[in-house]
Amino acid sequence: MRLVFFLIFLLFFSQASAENLTENIGSFAGVEINAGVWGAPAAGFFAIDTMEKFSKNWMALRVPLETARYFETLEPFFILKLGANYRDDFLIYAEFPLRRDIEAWYRDPYKRTYTFAASELDLNVPTEAWGQWNNPAGFVKFGRFKPEISPTPNSIILGGAPHHDAIHWKFNAGVARYDLLLISLSSWLSEDEKKEQHNVQIPNARNRIYEEPTKNLLLHKVGIDGGFGYFSIIEQSLIGGKNLEFRDFSPFVAWHNNFSYGYSKMSVALEAGLRPIKKSEFYWQFAMEDIQSPVGEVEGDKGYTTLAFLAGYKQKIPLGIYGDIESRIDAVRTDPQFNNNKVPLQKMTSRKVYNSNFREQGKPNFADMYIVDYPLGYRRGPDAVDLWWNIKYIPASKKFNAELETAYLRQGDCEIYSDHQECSERKVLGGIEEKLFLLDLLANYFYNEYVGIYAGAGFQNAKNRDNIEGNNRNDAWVRIGFRIHSLAPPKKADGS
């Protein structure tokens, strides 16, 4: 009953917000309800190993990346949305979702998105809350959000994590393009990783130890865009184990502290694109980590330059009164040690600690922390050779849409937390190679601006699933449910 009164209050408040817009100021409050079945090609087991044991029956578990990636696509069964704006110049927005716990969703054979049990609620929210100042040359955005700096979700640059706590400054002046991202990353380490952080030495560190509980990523992207094509140089500096200083990320200094003194890991990437015909784009990315040079090298210390590649093409095809078709194809290759490092706080990862109340205290396998290391590069991580194809149809009425994704994915058994030295000496797709063929279809129908339904299905054929020899299997899943919005966001004074 309390929930009913709460929803009525939100409906009233959101309507009042829409009716009391002034010329310059707007606000929005609303709710969204999602309920249904949301299957996905998760890994074959929930926890891959014990990340840490705090006592006899109290553990932190590591969840496979594939399971976590698809969990992050799960729509919360209830979302409170709040926002406000001053003209188009300044915006704030936040979502307060209730969604299902990651293990509760994984264990449910029907993959239901909703729950009536308090122990199955996800405690790790919000996933989006930010402010944004717009100006004629770009914007400054700060808070929790997923930065959009690449032409495809299969990017090898910032393509992995579902969101970041960050500041993003975008500046576009004429043909010039500039992005600065300062991202705060979790520095939580297990006891074993703390020992590695203290004991593992980088030759250039000169016997210094950097183990401050801090980890930050600085990304600078500088380029030009002439309409027909574009070109950018991207520098990523990961500072781990040392408190951040302004000189580490000054936006007006090129080639920051990139000499791997024991607290920094650097990568450089090149990005280029061509638009030969209207509504089309070819794009390429080439990333290099741990670039080796004669400077500071130690006799007998063998270095490895790490590489990753992306090539893609996307096209929008207008069909006039029949709507539009959008299509994208991507090919990706990553080295076995891509984003990895021998020092824990210098791994190019965004560590998420999912707290949970799903398991009962006192049971032999009690765990209340699930650890996921999301790559800061390609979303599937290292040691991969992948081909993706996506096609989407949107009719002119926009009453529904349909999207199909298919992929042929190959991956060796080097993962983001594998031994760096061992993986550095391997060729791509080494060890036991996993092969996946994926088909995934999802369709949405919008009855009106308040109510919609969705339905879809998927199929995956796997060889050596989870990099286990002979673990060949076929998986299928369905998605079906509905969405209800309390109120569409109010229009601004300019009618947009």
FISE-386977 format. One record per residue (C-alpha): x, y, z; residue number from 1. Coordinates in Angstrom, 1 decimal. Layout:
BEGIN
{site {X,Y,Z},NUM}
...
***
This chain:
BEGIN
{site {0.0,0.0,0.0},1}
{site {2.8,2.4,0.8},2}
{site {4.3,1.7,-2.6},3}
{site {1.0,2.7,-4.2},4}
{site {0.9,6.0,-2.4},5}
{site {4.5,6.6,-3.3},6}
{site {3.8,6.1,-7.0},7}
{site {0.8,8.4,-6.9},8}
{site {2.9,11.1,-5.2},9}
{site {5.6,10.7,-7.9},10}
{site {3.0,10.9,-10.7},11}
{site {1.6,14.1,-9.1},12}
{site {5.1,15.6,-8.6},13}
{site {6.3,14.9,-12.1},14}
{site {3.1,16.4,-13.6},15}
{site {3.5,19.5,-11.5},16}
{site {7.1,19.8,-12.5},17}
{site {6.1,19.7,-16.2},18}
{site {3.3,22.3,-15.7},19}
{site {5.4,24.7,-13.8},20}
{site {8.3,25.2,-16.2},21}
{site {9.5,28.7,-16.4},22}
{site {11.2,30.1,-19.4},23}
{site {14.6,29.0,-18.4},24}
{site {14.2,26.3,-15.7},25}
{site {12.8,22.8,-16.0},26}
{site {12.7,19.8,-13.8},27}
{site {11.6,16.2,-14.1},28}
{site {10.7,13.3,-11.7},29}
{site {9.3,10.0,-12.8},30}
{site {9.4,6.3,-12.4},31}
{site {9.9,3.3,-14.7},32}
{site {8.8,-0.2,-14.0},33}
{site {10.3,-3.2,-15.8},34}
{site {9.3,-6.8,-15.3},35}
{site {10.0,-10.0,-17.2},36}
{site {12.5,-12.6,-18.1},37}
{site {16.0,-11.6,-19.2},38}
{site {18.2,-14.5,-20.3},39}
{site {21.8,-14.0,-21.4},40}
{site {24.8,-16.0,-22.4},41}
{site {26.4,-16.0,-19.0},42}
{site {29.5,-18.1,-18.0},43}
{site {29.0,-21.8,-17.2},44}
{site {29.5,-21.2,-13.4},45}
{site {28.8,-18.2,-11.2},46}
{site {32.1,-17.8,-9.3},47}
{site {35.4,-18.7,-10.9},48}
{site {37.4,-18.9,-7.7},49}
{site {37.8,-17.5,-4.2},50}
{site {39.2,-14.0,-4.4},51}
{site {39.9,-13.9,-0.7},52}
{site {38.9,-15.7,2.5},53}
{site {38.3,-13.5,5.5},54}
{site {37.6,-16.4,7.9},55}
{site {36.6,-20.1,7.6},56}
{site {33.2,-19.5,5.9},57}
{site {33.4,-15.9,4.8},58}
{site {34.7,-15.2,1.3},59}
{site {34.9,-12.7,-1.5},60}
{site {34.4,-14.4,-4.9},61}
{site {35.5,-13.5,-8.4},62}
{site {32.7,-13.5,-11.0},63}
{site {33.6,-14.2,-14.6},64}
{site {33.7,-11.1,-16.8},65}
{site {31.1,-12.5,-19.3},66}
{site {28.5,-13.0,-16.6},67}
{site {29.0,-9.5,-15.2},68}
{site {28.9,-7.9,-18.7},69}
{site {25.5,-9.3,-19.4},70}
{site {24.2,-8.6,-15.9},71}
{site {24.9,-4.9,-16.5},72}
{site {22.4,-5.0,-19.4},73}
{site {19.7,-6.2,-17.1},74}
{site {17.1,-3.4,-16.7},75}
{site {16.1,-2.7,-13.1},76}
{site {12.6,-3.6,-12.1},77}
{site {12.0,-0.1,-10.6},78}
{site {13.8,3.2,-11.3},79}
{site {13.2,6.6,-9.8},80}
{site {14.5,9.2,-12.2},81}
{site {15.2,12.8,-11.2},82}
{site {16.5,15.7,-13.3},83}
{site {16.6,19.4,-13.7},84}
{site {18.0,21.9,-16.2},85}
{site {18.8,25.6,-16.6},86}
{site {18.0,26.3,-20.3},87}
{site {20.2,24.0,-22.3},88}
{site {23.3,25.2,-20.4},89}
{site {23.3,23.1,-17.2},90}
{site {21.7,19.7,-16.6},91}
{site {21.7,17.3,-13.6},92}
{site {20.3,13.8,-13.7},93}
{site {20.2,10.8,-11.4},94}
{site {18.7,7.3,-11.4},95}
{site {17.8,5.4,-8.3},96}
{site {17.2,1.9,-9.4},97}
{site {16.1,-1.2,-7.6},98}
{site {17.5,-4.2,-9.4},99}
{site {18.0,-7.9,-8.7},100}
{site {21.2,-9.1,-7.2},101}
{site {23.7,-10.6,-9.6},102}
{site {23.8,-14.1,-8.1},103}
{site {20.0,-14.2,-7.6},104}
{site {19.6,-13.4,-11.3},105}
{site {22.2,-16.0,-12.3},106}
{site {20.8,-18.8,-10.2},107}
{site {17.2,-18.2,-11.3},108}
{site {16.4,-20.8,-14.1},109}
{site {13.9,-18.4,-15.6},110}
{site {16.2,-15.3,-15.4},111}
{site {13.4,-13.1,-13.9},112}
{site {14.3,-9.4,-13.5},113}
{site {12.0,-8.7,-10.6},114}
{site {12.1,-9.9,-6.9},115}
{site {9.9,-9.8,-3.8},116}
{site {12.7,-10.9,-1.5},117}
{site {14.8,-8.2,0.3},118}
{site {17.8,-10.5,0.2},119}
{site {17.8,-10.5,-3.6},120}
{site {18.0,-6.7,-4.0},121}
{site {21.2,-5.3,-5.5},122}
{site {22.9,-3.0,-3.0},123}
{site {25.3,-1.4,-5.6},124}
{site {23.4,1.6,-6.9},125}
{site {23.1,4.2,-8.3},126}
{site {24.8,3.4,-11.6},127}
{site {24.1,6.8,-13.1},128}
{site {24.2,10.3,-11.5},129}
{site {25.8,13.3,-13.1},130}
{site {25.8,17.0,-13.8},131}
{site {26.7,18.5,-17.2},132}
{site {27.6,22.0,-18.2},133}
{site {27.1,22.6,-22.0},134}
{site {28.7,25.3,-24.0},135}
{site {28.9,26.1,-27.8},136}
{site {32.3,24.2,-28.0},137}
{site {31.4,21.1,-26.0},138}
{site {30.6,20.2,-22.4},139}
{site {32.0,19.4,-19.0},140}
{site {30.4,16.3,-17.4},141}
{site {31.0,15.1,-13.8},142}
{site {29.6,12.3,-11.7},143}
{site {28.9,8.6,-12.4},144}
{site {28.3,7.8,-16.1},145}
{site {29.6,5.8,-19.1},146}
{site {31.8,8.1,-21.2},147}
{site {31.1,8.1,-24.9},148}
{site {34.3,8.7,-26.8},149}
{site {34.4,5.9,-29.4},150}
{site {32.5,5.0,-32.5},151}
{site {31.5,1.5,-31.4},152}
{site {30.7,-0.4,-28.1},153}
{site {33.5,-2.8,-29.2},154}
{site {36.1,-0.1,-28.7},155}
{site {39.6,-1.1,-27.4},156}
{site {39.7,2.2,-25.5},157}
{site {37.4,2.5,-22.5},158}
{site {35.1,-0.2,-23.8},159}
{site {34.9,-2.4,-20.8},160}
{site {33.4,-1.0,-17.6},161}
{site {29.6,-0.2,-17.3},162}
{site {30.2,3.2,-15.8},163}
{site {32.9,5.4,-14.2},164}
{site {33.2,8.0,-11.5},165}
{site {34.7,10.6,-13.6},166}
{site {35.1,14.1,-15.0},167}
{site {34.9,14.5,-18.8},168}
{site {35.8,17.7,-20.6},169}
{site {35.0,17.7,-24.3},170}
{site {36.2,20.7,-26.4},171}
{site {35.4,21.0,-30.2},172}
{site {36.6,24.1,-31.9},173}
{site {36.4,24.2,-35.7},174}
{site {38.1,21.0,-36.9},175}
{site {40.0,20.6,-33.6},176}
{site {38.9,17.9,-31.1},177}
{site {40.0,17.4,-27.5},178}
{site {38.8,15.1,-24.7},179}
{site {40.1,15.0,-21.1},180}
{site {38.9,12.2,-18.8},181}
{site {39.9,11.9,-15.1},182}
{site {38.6,8.6,-13.7},183}
{site {38.7,7.5,-10.1},184}
{site {39.1,3.7,-9.9},185}
{site {38.7,1.3,-7.0},186}
{site {42.0,0.5,-5.3},187}
{site {40.6,-2.5,-3.3},188}
{site {43.1,-5.3,-3.2},189}
{site {43.0,-8.8,-1.7},190}
{site {45.7,-9.7,0.9},191}
{site {47.7,-11.6,-1.8},192}
{site {47.5,-8.6,-4.1},193}
{site {48.7,-6.4,-1.3},194}
{site {51.8,-8.6,-0.9},195}
{site {52.4,-8.4,-4.7},196}
{site {52.0,-4.7,-4.7},197}
{site {54.7,-4.5,-1.9},198}
{site {57.1,-7.1,-3.3},199}
{site {57.0,-6.9,-7.1},200}
{site {59.6,-4.5,-8.5},201}
{site {59.6,-2.5,-11.7},202}
{site {63.3,-2.0,-12.9},203}
{site {62.7,1.8,-13.3},204}
{site {61.2,2.1,-9.8},205}
{site {64.8,2.1,-8.4},206}
{site {63.7,0.0,-5.4},207}
{site {60.9,2.4,-4.4},208}
{site {57.6,0.9,-3.3},209}
{site {54.3,2.6,-4.2},210}
{site {51.4,1.2,-2.3},211}
{site {49.1,4.1,-1.4},212}
{site {45.5,2.9,-1.7},213}
{site {44.7,5.0,-4.8},214}
{site {44.3,4.3,-8.5},215}
{site {43.3,6.8,-11.2},216}
{site {43.2,6.9,-15.0},217}
{site {43.9,10.0,-17.1},218}
{site {42.9,10.0,-20.7},219}
{site {43.8,12.7,-23.3},220}
{site {42.4,12.5,-26.8},221}
{site {43.6,15.1,-29.3},222}
{site {42.6,15.2,-33.0},223}
{site {41.0,16.8,-36.0},224}
{site {37.7,16.1,-37.7},225}
{site {37.2,17.5,-41.2},226}
{site {33.8,16.0,-41.9},227}
{site {35.1,13.6,-44.5},228}
{site {37.3,11.9,-42.0},229}
{site {39.1,12.3,-38.6},230}
{site {42.3,11.4,-36.8},231}
{site {43.1,11.3,-33.1},232}
{site {46.0,10.4,-30.8},233}
{site {45.0,9.0,-27.4},234}
{site {47.2,8.8,-24.3},235}
{site {46.1,6.8,-21.3},236}
{site {48.1,7.1,-18.0},237}
{site {47.2,4.8,-15.1},238}
{site {48.6,6.1,-11.8},239}
{site {48.4,3.5,-9.1},240}
{site {49.9,3.3,-5.7},241}
{site {50.7,7.0,-5.6},242}
{site {48.5,10.0,-4.9},243}
{site {47.6,12.0,-8.0},244}
{site {49.4,15.2,-8.7},245}
{site {48.3,18.0,-11.2},246}
{site {51.4,17.4,-13.3},247}
{site {50.2,13.8,-13.9},248}
{site {47.1,15.0,-15.7},249}
{site {47.6,18.6,-16.7},250}
{site {45.4,19.0,-19.8},251}
{site {48.1,21.3,-21.5},252}
{site {51.0,18.9,-21.2},253}
{site {51.7,16.1,-23.7},254}
{site {53.4,12.8,-22.9},255}
{site {52.8,12.8,-19.2},256}
{site {54.9,10.7,-16.8},257}
{site {55.2,7.6,-19.0},258}
{site {58.5,6.1,-17.9},259}
{site {57.0,3.4,-15.7},260}
{site {58.7,4.5,-12.5},261}
{site {56.7,1.9,-10.6},262}
{site {53.4,3.8,-10.2},263}
{site {52.5,4.5,-13.8},264}
{site {51.3,2.4,-16.8},265}
{site {51.0,4.1,-20.1},266}
{site {49.3,3.3,-23.4},267}
{site {49.1,5.2,-26.6},268}
{site {46.3,4.7,-29.2},269}
{site {45.7,6.0,-32.7},270}
{site {42.1,6.4,-34.0},271}
{site {41.1,7.2,-37.5},272}
{site {37.8,7.4,-39.5},273}
{site {36.6,8.0,-43.0},274}
{site {33.1,8.9,-44.2},275}
{site {33.2,8.3,-47.9},276}
{site {29.4,8.4,-48.4},277}
{site {26.6,10.0,-46.5},278}
{site {25.7,8.3,-43.2},279}
{site {28.6,5.9,-43.4},280}
{site {31.8,5.5,-41.5},281}
{site {34.9,3.4,-41.6},282}
{site {36.9,3.5,-38.4},283}
{site {40.2,2.0,-37.0},284}
{site {41.9,1.9,-33.6},285}
{site {45.4,0.8,-32.8},286}
{site {46.5,0.6,-29.1},287}
{site {50.0,0.0,-27.7},288}
{site {50.9,-0.7,-24.1},289}
{site {54.2,-1.1,-22.3},290}
{site {56.1,0.4,-25.3},291}
{site {59.7,-0.7,-25.1},292}
{site {62.7,1.6,-25.7},293}
{site {66.4,1.6,-24.8},294}
{site {65.7,4.2,-22.1},295}
{site {66.0,2.8,-18.6},296}
{site {66.1,-0.9,-19.7},297}
{site {67.9,-3.3,-17.4},298}
{site {70.4,-5.9,-18.9},299}
{site {68.6,-9.2,-19.2},300}
{site {65.1,-7.7,-18.7},301}
{site {63.1,-8.7,-21.7},302}
{site {60.3,-6.3,-22.6},303}
{site {57.0,-6.9,-24.5},304}
{site {55.1,-4.2,-26.4},305}
{site {51.4,-5.1,-26.1},306}
{site {49.1,-4.4,-29.1},307}
{site {45.4,-4.3,-29.8},308}
{site {43.5,-3.6,-33.0},309}
{site {40.0,-2.7,-34.1},310}
{site {38.6,-2.2,-37.6},311}
{site {34.9,-1.4,-38.2},312}
{site {32.3,0.0,-40.5},313}
{site {28.8,1.4,-39.8},314}
{site {26.1,2.5,-42.1},315}
{site {22.7,4.1,-41.7},316}
{site {20.3,3.4,-44.7},317}
{site {17.2,5.7,-44.9},318}
{site {14.2,3.9,-46.3},319}
{site {11.9,7.0,-46.5},320}
{site {8.4,6.2,-45.3},321}
{site {9.6,2.8,-44.1},322}
{site {12.1,4.1,-41.6},323}
{site {15.8,3.4,-41.3},324}
{site {18.2,0.5,-41.1},325}
{site {21.4,0.8,-39.0},326}
{site {24.2,-1.7,-39.3},327}
{site {27.7,-2.1,-37.8},328}
{site {30.5,-4.7,-38.3},329}
{site {33.6,-4.8,-36.1},330}
{site {36.8,-7.0,-36.0},331}
{site {38.9,-6.9,-32.9},332}
{site {42.2,-8.5,-31.9},333}
{site {43.9,-8.2,-28.5},334}
{site {47.3,-9.5,-27.2},335}
{site {47.2,-12.1,-24.4},336}
{site {48.7,-9.5,-21.9},337}
{site {46.5,-6.6,-23.0},338}
{site {45.5,-4.4,-20.0},339}
{site {47.4,-6.8,-17.7},340}
{site {50.4,-5.9,-15.5},341}
{site {52.6,-7.6,-12.9},342}
{site {51.8,-4.9,-10.3},343}
{site {48.1,-5.1,-9.2},344}
{site {47.4,-1.3,-9.0},345}
{site {48.8,-0.9,-12.5},346}
{site {46.4,-3.3,-14.2},347}
{site {44.3,-1.4,-16.8},348}
{site {41.1,-2.5,-15.0},349}
{site {38.1,-1.0,-13.3},350}
{site {37.5,-3.2,-10.3},351}
{site {33.9,-3.3,-9.1},352}
{site {33.1,-4.7,-5.7},353}
{site {29.5,-6.0,-5.7},354}
{site {28.2,-6.2,-2.1},355}
{site {25.5,-8.8,-1.6},356}
{site {23.0,-10.1,0.9},357}
{site {22.0,-13.1,-1.2},358}
{site {23.9,-15.8,0.7},359}
{site {23.1,-16.6,4.3},360}
{site {25.6,-16.0,7.1},361}
{site {26.7,-19.1,8.9},362}
{site {26.6,-21.3,5.8},363}
{site {29.8,-23.0,4.7},364}
{site {30.0,-21.0,1.5},365}
{site {29.0,-17.6,2.8},366}
{site {30.1,-14.7,0.6},367}
{site {29.0,-11.1,0.6},368}
{site {31.4,-9.6,-1.9},369}
{site {31.7,-10.4,-5.6},370}
{site {34.7,-9.0,-7.5},371}
{site {34.7,-8.1,-11.2},372}
{site {37.7,-6.7,-13.1},373}
{site {36.3,-4.8,-16.1},374}
{site {39.0,-4.1,-18.7},375}
{site {39.7,-0.5,-19.5},376}
{site {40.2,-1.5,-23.1},377}
{site {38.2,-4.0,-25.1},378}
{site {35.0,-5.2,-23.2},379}
{site {35.9,-8.9,-23.6},380}
{site {39.4,-8.5,-22.4},381}
{site {42.8,-9.9,-23.6},382}
{site {43.7,-12.8,-25.9},383}
{site {40.7,-12.4,-28.2},384}
{site {40.1,-12.4,-32.0},385}
{site {36.5,-11.4,-32.5},386}
{site {34.0,-10.6,-35.3},387}
{site {30.8,-8.7,-34.5},388}
{site {27.8,-7.8,-36.7},389}
{site {24.8,-5.8,-35.6},390}
{site {21.7,-4.6,-37.5},391}
{site {18.8,-2.6,-36.3},392}
{site {15.5,-1.6,-38.0},393}
{site {13.5,1.5,-36.9},394}
{site {10.3,2.2,-38.7},395}
{site {9.3,5.8,-39.5},396}
{site {6.5,5.7,-36.9},397}
{site {9.1,4.7,-34.2},398}
{site {6.3,2.5,-32.7},399}
{site {8.7,-0.4,-32.5},400}
{site {12.3,-1.5,-33.3},401}
{site {14.2,-4.7,-33.8},402}
{site {17.9,-5.5,-33.3},403}
{site {19.9,-8.5,-34.2},404}
{site {23.5,-9.1,-33.0},405}
{site {25.6,-12.0,-34.2},406}
{site {29.2,-12.7,-33.5},407}
{site {32.0,-15.3,-34.0},408}
{site {34.3,-15.0,-30.9},409}
{site {37.6,-16.7,-30.2},410}
{site {39.6,-16.3,-27.0},411}
{site {42.7,-18.0,-25.4},412}
{site {42.9,-18.7,-21.7},413}
{site {44.9,-15.6,-20.7},414}
{site {42.6,-13.4,-18.6},415}
{site {43.0,-10.0,-17.1},416}
{site {44.1,-11.5,-13.8},417}
{site {46.4,-14.3,-15.3},418}
{site {50.1,-14.2,-14.7},419}
{site {51.5,-11.3,-16.7},420}
{site {54.9,-12.9,-17.4},421}
{site {53.4,-16.1,-18.7},422}
{site {50.9,-14.4,-20.9},423}
{site {53.6,-12.0,-22.2},424}
{site {55.4,-15.0,-23.8},425}
{site {52.3,-16.5,-25.5},426}
{site {50.9,-15.9,-28.9},427}
{site {47.3,-14.8,-29.2},428}
{site {44.7,-17.6,-28.8},429}
{site {47.2,-19.7,-26.8},430}
{site {46.4,-22.5,-24.3},431}
{site {42.8,-23.9,-24.6},432}
{site {41.0,-21.8,-27.1},433}
{site {37.3,-21.0,-26.6},434}
{site {35.1,-20.5,-29.7},435}
{site {31.6,-19.0,-29.5},436}
{site {29.0,-18.4,-32.2},437}
{site {26.3,-16.0,-31.0},438}
{site {22.8,-14.9,-32.2},439}
{site {20.8,-12.5,-30.2},440}
{site {17.5,-10.8,-31.3},441}
{site {15.5,-8.2,-29.3},442}
{site {12.3,-6.4,-30.4},443}
{site {10.6,-3.5,-28.7},444}
{site {7.0,-2.3,-29.2},445}
{site {5.8,1.1,-27.8},446}
{site {2.1,1.2,-27.2},447}
{site {2.4,4.8,-26.3},448}
{site {4.9,7.1,-24.5},449}
{site {4.1,5.4,-21.2},450}
{site {3.8,1.6,-22.0},451}
{site {6.0,-0.7,-24.0},452}
{site {6.7,-4.4,-24.3},453}
{site {9.8,-6.3,-25.4},454}
{site {10.5,-9.8,-26.6},455}
{site {13.6,-11.6,-27.9},456}
{site {15.6,-14.8,-28.0},457}
{site {19.2,-15.9,-28.4},458}
{site {21.4,-18.9,-29.2},459}
{site {25.0,-19.7,-28.5},460}
{site {27.1,-22.6,-29.7},461}
{site {30.3,-23.0,-27.7},462}
{site {33.5,-25.1,-28.2},463}
{site {35.7,-25.5,-25.1},464}
{site {33.3,-23.3,-23.1},465}
{site {35.1,-21.3,-20.3},466}
{site {38.4,-22.5,-21.8},467}
{site {37.7,-26.1,-20.6},468}
{site {38.9,-28.7,-23.1},469}
{site {35.9,-30.7,-24.5},470}
{site {33.3,-28.5,-22.8},471}
{site {31.1,-28.2,-25.9},472}
{site {27.5,-27.0,-25.4},473}
{site {24.6,-25.2,-26.9},474}
{site {22.7,-22.5,-24.9},475}
{site {19.4,-20.7,-25.7},476}
{site {17.5,-18.0,-23.8},477}
{site {14.5,-15.8,-24.1},478}
{site {13.7,-12.2,-23.1},479}
{site {10.1,-11.0,-22.6},480}
{site {8.6,-8.4,-20.5},481}
{site {7.0,-4.9,-20.2},482}
{site {8.0,-1.4,-19.3},483}
{site {5.9,1.4,-17.8},484}
{site {6.9,5.0,-17.6},485}
{site {5.1,7.3,-15.2},486}
{site {5.6,10.4,-17.4},487}
{site {7.8,11.3,-20.3},488}
{site {10.4,14.0,-19.6},489}
{site {8.9,17.5,-19.9},490}
{site {9.7,19.6,-22.9},491}
{site {12.0,22.5,-22.5},492}
{site {11.0,26.1,-23.2},493}
{site {12.3,25.9,-26.8},494}
{site {10.0,22.9,-27.5},495}
{site {12.8,20.4,-27.8},496}
***
